[in-house]
Amino acid sequence: MKDPAVVALRDQLAAEIAEAINNLGEARIDTGIRLGRDASAATTLASGGLSSRFSLDALINYCAPVGLEVKIVLTGLNEGKPEERADRGRTIPSEPDHSASGLLRKQLIKAVAHQINTAGLGRNELAARTGIPATTLSALRAENIQRFRVDKLIEFAIKLGLNIKLDVEHA
C-alpha cells in the first residue's frame, strides 16, 4: 500500500498534467508522440484519472514535454552536520541521470541521507523507529540512487521527518 502522502502528490501531478495536455489543444496521437507514449496513454493522462497507472517518476518526466516544470520543496531538515560514523558506508558512484525525475531523485536522496546521518541514532535503532529496514538505511546513507524511485524516496523522507511539497509551474 502506497503512503497516502505519495498518492496525494501523484494525484496532484496527474491533475496538473491533465490540465496542461488539455490546454495544448492537439490530437491525442500528437500528445502521445510528444510524451513518447501512445495515444491511449495520452488520453488516460488527459483525463486526470488512473494516476495509479503511472509512477511518480514517469509523471515527473511527462511534465517538460507538456510545458510544466516540477520542483520539490523539502522542509523539516535536521540541523547540524552529519556525525562521523564507522558504519557510514561510502557513496556509490552512478551514471548521471539528467531526466527530471533523476534530478529530483538526487535531491531527495541527499536530503534523506542527511536525515539519517544527523539523526544521532545507530542504524538498527533508526530502523526500529522508522520502519525502514537497516539494509535500506545503509543504501540510502551511501546515496545508492539507482536503487530507489521517487515514490520510495518520498516515503522514506516522510518517515524520517521531512515534509514534502511539489511545486508545479508552467515553464
N, C-alpha and C positions, 0 to 999 in steps of 0.2 A: 504494500500500500504506500503510495506516494505521500510525502509530507504535505499537509493542506496548504502550507505557505508556498511550496513549489508549484502545486496545482494552480493556485491563485495567480502566481507570476506567469505561468504558461498560458492561462486563460486570458490574462491582461494582454500579453504579447500577441496571442492569436487574434484578439479583437482589434488591436492596432493594425495588424497586417491585413485583416479583412477590410477594414476601412480604407487602407491605402490601396489595396487591389481594386476595390470598387471605385475609388477616385481616379484610377488610371483610365477607366472607360475603354479598355481594349478587350478584344475577344479572349476567352479563357485559354485558347490554344497559344496565343501570343504571350499571355502571362505565364503559362506553363513553360514556354521556351525561355522567357526572362529568368525564371526560377530554376531552370534546369530540371524540370519535372514535366509530367504530362498534364493535359487539360483537366483530368478528373481531380488531381491533387490541387490544382489552382482553383477549381470550383469549390472543393472542400475548404481550402484556406479562405476563399472569398466569403463563404457562408458564415465563418466565425465559429462553426460548430466542430465537433470531433477534434478538439485541440489535443486530446489524449493520443491521437494517432501520430502526432509529431513530437519528437523530443525537443527539449528547450534548446539544445544545440542547433537542431535543424531550423527551428523558428528564428533563432538569432541570425543564422546565415541567410534566411529569406528576407531579412529587413532591408539590407542595402539595395538589392535589385528593385524593390518597390519604393525606394526613396526614404527609408527610415534609418535612423541611427540609434543604437541601443547603448546605454551606459548603465553601469551598475553602481549603486550608491551603497556603501557599507558604513554602518555606524556601530559603535559598541566595541571598537578595538581595545584590547588590553593596553594599558600604558606600560612604559618601561621597555628595557632591552631584553632580548631573549637570554635565558640562563644558559650558561655553558654546561653541557651535559655530556657524559661519556657515551650515552646511548643515542645521541642526537642524530646519527646517521649522516649520510652525505647526499648532496643534491645530485640527482640522476640527470645527466645531460639528455636532451631530447632534440628531435628535429623541430625547428621552429614551425609553429602553426600560425600563419598570419591571417587565418579566417577570423571573422568577427567573433565566433564562439571560442576560437583558440585564444584570442586576446583576452576575452573575459575569463576563460579558464585560468589563464596565467595570473590575472589579478586576484581571482578567488583563491587559488592555491597559495599564493603568497600571504594573503590575509589569514587563511586557515592555519598555515604553518606558523605564522606569528602568534596566533591564539594558543596553539599547542606549546610553543616554545616559551611563552610568557605566563603559562597557567600556574607555574610553581608546583606542579604535581608530577609524579612519576607516570610513566606510560600506562601501567596497569591500573593505578588509581584513577587517572583521567578516563580510561576506558570504562571503568565501573561507573563513574559519574555521568558520562555522556552516552553510553550505549554504543560507542564506536569501537569496534574490535582493535585490540592493541596492535595487531599487524597492519591494520589500515592506518592507525595513527602514525606508525613508523613511515609508511609510504607517503602520507601527507606531509610529515615533518621533512622528509627528503625531497619534497616537491616533485614527486613522480607524476607529472602532469598527464602522461599518456594513459594512465590507469583510470582516470576519472572523467565523467561527463559533467557538464554544468549542473544538471539536476542534482547529482550526488554531492557535488561540492557545496551547493546551496544548502542541502540537508545537513551536511557536516558543519557548515558555518553557523547555522541556526543552533545546532546542538552545542556549539562552542561559544554561544552568547552573542553572535553578531546579528544585527538587523539588516535586512537586505531589501532594497527597492530597485526596480527597473525604471530608468528614465528613458522614455522613447520620444524622439524628436524627429521632425521632418528634416531630412538632410538638405 
